[in-house]
Amino acid sequence: MGEIETATQAAAWLLAALARELGLFAAIGLAIGGLDDLAVDLLWITRTLWRRATVYRRHARTTMATLPPPEEPGTLAIFVGAWAESAVIGPMLRTALAGIRHRNYRIYVGTYPNDPETERAVLGIGDARVRMVSGVLPGPTTKAECLNRVWRAMLADERESGRRFKAIVLHDAEDVIHPHELDLYDRMIERFDLVQIPVLPLLASESRWAWMVSATYADEFAESHQKSLVLREAVGAAVPSAGVGCAIRREMIARIADESGGLPFSAESLTEDYELGLRVCAIGGRSAFVILPVAPGHGPVAVRAHFPETVEDAVRQKTRWIIGIALAGWDRLRWEGGLTERWMRVRDRRAPIAALVLAVAYAALLLTILCWIVGVDPGWPPALNSLLMLTSTLLVWRLSMRAFFVTRAYGWREGLCAIPRVFIANLIEIAAARRAVMRYVPGRTPVWDKTRHRFPEGAGD
């Protein structure tokens, strides 16, 4: 009996020690991350209140209805990379051609010789405004390699016609392009070198689980594209391209190409769009994140698309983002820029550490519950109790801000649902960070690890 009691006491001590130490680690990490988020929130609130009290008292808010026409209307080139996109590229192109109000544009679609289904879908459009750009390399390569091919094809068209495009617009094969989008770019690109508009993910309706997974993207983009990118521009940090709904002045992208051996997109990167935005800022270009409603009381000019609807696809996509931004970004882009730029890069690259902290926090919570069940006191020191009070307060604030921004974008029902969806988003983030760390090899040329896409039903009919 004595040996059993001794073993039981040792197990209880170990359980309490693990709960206590993991809880301390998680509390410190959550407190640092929470205070970082709080600083961004407070800056955004301050800026918003100041603009309402000053700018918008003197000037009416601009809408597409009141946006002045461009001083020199130009032709815009839309770049679309398409590998294994036969299910969506046809409806996407038909919808774009039928809906875009701008008169002068051309859509370049990069395809692959070993993907005949996608090539047939593009050729089947039969419209002179769509040009397919195939290659000699079998797919998948990287999206950047595909876009570089498209860039060379566009340059050849310019030489043949003797006319230059005004801007390059980036889109994916599953995007629903807003009818007013090119009109906005044609005007705003005269003031800025890079213009990014909001991305509003569509919510899945096929099943409750698909809705829950896809809605985590809606939650994250609603907050990022109403607050984070707005603040980045306000503090003078680089505005990264989202890869869709982004226009780059033709002269700026040519300058980047000249400094990179003739090709503007980094073929060694999985997040060439993100890097492009930072490179524009690094060489002195001006970037803007533009939230512009169509008319008073209407939604903004934005990109809509279906995002992954299964955990597996979401983990794969976020793995690519974490590798490109957090891991390879650390190696490739370093820590250039001023204080605010470095602060934003820390926020961009904290995903693997944040995922570790979250995983430890969940483990500590489970161990603490187990302690309560078996009647063991974890023995938390007063300092840990204070940290837990701080992190709990920051968590309530964080969830409130998330619900606020989702409500603004999708309505109050989705705003309330965004609170429990944070748990699902965290689990996806933890799995993606683990996969990213396991797969990342510095210096190795990445492969386009794509996810499955679908286009909104009926949109391309």
Secondary structure, 3 states (H helix, E strand, C coil): CHHHHHHHHHHHHHHHHHHHHHHHHHHHHHHHHHHHHHHHHHHHHHHHHHHHHCHHHHCCCCCCCCCCCCCCCCCEEEEEECCCCCCCHHHHHHHHHHHCCCCCEEEEEECCCCCHHHHHHHHCCCCCCEEEECCCCCCCCCHHHHHHHHHHHHHHHHHHHCCCCCEEEEEECCCECCCCHHHHHHHHCCCCCEEECCEEEECCCCCHHHHHHHHHHHHHHHHHHHHHHHHHHHCCCCCCCCCCCEEEEHHHHHHHHHCCCCCCCCCCCCCHHHHHHHHHHHCCCCEEECCCECCCCCCECCEEEECCCCHHHHHHHHHHHHHHHHHHHHHHHCCCCCHHHHHHHHHHCCHHHHHHHHHHHHHHHHHHHHHHHHCCCCCCCHHHHHHHHHHHHHHHHHHHHHHHHHHHHHCHHHHHHHHHHHHHHHHHHHHHHHHHHHHCCCCCCCCCCCCCCCCCCCCCC
